[in-house]
Amino acid sequence: MKGEEIDWFTKVRDAIEKFMKEFQKYPYVYVYEGDIQAMLYYLISRGVNNSDWLTETLISCGDDPKRTTPVHNQVAVNIGNTKDHVNGSKHLKLKNHFDIGIWDTEHSDFQSKDYREKPVLIGIEIKYHWSKKFMRISENHGTIHKYLADLDKLLRIKNMNKKFVGYALWFLPKMDNISFPEQIVGYVKGKIGNSKKIFSYIVLKKHILKFPCDQSS
């Protein structure tokens, strides 16, 4: 690869850490989930689009490959059968894309796959919850189940691709640490275990719950 080598794992981690702290300072700058996605995309891709490295990332366009960047929104991903996820629920199918994704340009199949099938190196899922109230975890709807479905999808992709790293981000600006349900904390801990590849960050009013727990702040 020509040009500057980019450490995407570090770049993504640093961008997420920076954004979470910024969000806690000014949460209502971000009225919609899309606002969060847009700013995080900017922080991750900043400084990349004009680098020499960009010339080495090509996307097939007929017989005339075009330069692009590995960082995209709504990145397509093949997740296989979607019926056996959160609590066996069939009411909430796993989405076939990541909110933000970084393609694995060094994968042997990268150039041969079109944009709907590119191998993904890092996937980021985002959920935003304004209310102080939650549905019970046993109910098959609501933000809780959407967030847990995100975790299931990330874990599934990790099992299919050992290089893959995933982040499940949940922003709750009206929720404090004391009132956050312990049942959800226990469920997320059980899902992630001691994984070194899948990370869950729950951003509350003044605290950030990080899983695996050895990185909590």
Beta strands, then each sheet from edge to edge (+ up, - down):
strand 1: 58-59
strand 2: 66-67
strand 3: 71-76
strand 4: 97-103
strand 5: 120-128
strand 6: 165-171
strand 7: 198-203
strand 8: 208-211
sheet 1: 1+ 2-
sheet 2: 3+ 4- 5+ 6+ 7+ 8-
end
